[in-house]
């Protein structure tokens, strides 16, 4: 059973977003997504300074099974990337919500978070997909 932390917001494309105390937003893929992908072997992240709109391609996750695009759950400027994933992409499998985060945004509009799914709604979305 996948973990779905209640404090996060979720995109139907299986990314999560966490509003931080400083107003930035941290983004990664969900436990459900990493389980479906299998062993992650490579992560391509956006560049610091890139500006993304909600739904834009933000990178790629490659596993032993498949490659999958990562989408921006909300818009903003990329202010940091998790460079540790370059050498240890398997961190995404081990800890998708903490050490396995992908990038941080300075959001254009934090109100976009309200358009994302709650943990309960995301879990229902996953159940409907299965």
N, C-alpha and C positions, 0 to 999 in steps of 0.2 A: 504494500500500500504506500503510495506516494505521500510525502510530507507536503502540507500546504499551510505555511505560517499565516496566521490571521492578520498580522500587522502589515502585510504586503498587499500590493495591487497587482493584478495579472492581466496580461493580454491574451486574447484567444489563440494567438500564435505561440504561446508558451514561454513568453518572457515575463519576468517579475520586475517590479519597480518599488523601491523603498525611499520614501521621503526622509532625508536626514535632518538633524536638528539645525544645520547651517543653511537649509533651504535647497541643497543639492539633491539629486536623485541618483541612487545606485541601481544599476540594471544587471540582470543575469538571466539564465534560463532556469526553468523550474525543475524540480526533482522528477516530475512526470516526464519532461522532455529528455533529461539525461538518461533516465531509465529506458525510454523508447529508443534512444540513439545507441546505447551500449557504450563500450569503452571509448572515451573521447581521446583522440590522438593528435588533434591540431585545432587551434582556435585562431581565427583571423578577426582582429578587432578594428574598430574605427580609429582614426588618428585624432590625437589631441588637437583641438581647434576646429574639428569638423562640426558643421552645423547640420543637425538632423531634424526632420519633421516626423511627427507620429506616423508610423507605418513604413518609413524609409528603411532600405537595407542598411544594416549597421555592421555586418560581418558575416562570418561563416563558422560553423562548428562541424568538424569532420570526426567521424567515429570509424570503428572497424566495419560498421554496417553501411553507413551512408554519410552524405554531406547535407547539411541543412542551413538555410539562411537564418540569420538573426535579424529581427526587426526592432526598430525603436518604438517602445510603447508610448512615449511622449516625445515632444520636440524639445530641442535645446542644443547648447554647445557642449561638445565633449571636453571635459576638463581633466580627466584622468582615465587611464586604462590599466587593467590588471596585468602588468608585464610579466608577472610570475607565471602566467598561463602559457607563455612562449616555451618555457622549459619544462613545465609541469601541467600540461593540459588535463591530466587525469584528476586534478584538483576539482574540476567541475563535477566529476562523478562522486568524489568523496564528500564534498561540502558545497553544493550548488548555491546555498543562500548566504554563505559567509566568505570563506577563503576563495570560493569559485566565482565570485562576482566578475563581470566583464568590463564595465566602464561606468563612469560617473558623468552626469550631465548637470549643467546649469540650466534649469528648465526655462523655456520661453514663457510658459503659462502653467503653473502648478494645478490649475483647474482641470487640465487634461487628465490628471490622475483620477478625477471623479468619473471619467468615461470608461475607466478600466474595470475589470471584474473584481469583486470581493473574493476572499478565499473560498467561501461557500459556493458562490456562483462559478468560480473557476473549477472547483472539484466536480460540480454538476456537469460543466462543459466537458471535462475529461471523461466522466462516466458515460456521457452521451456519445463520445467519439469511439469508445471501446466496443 
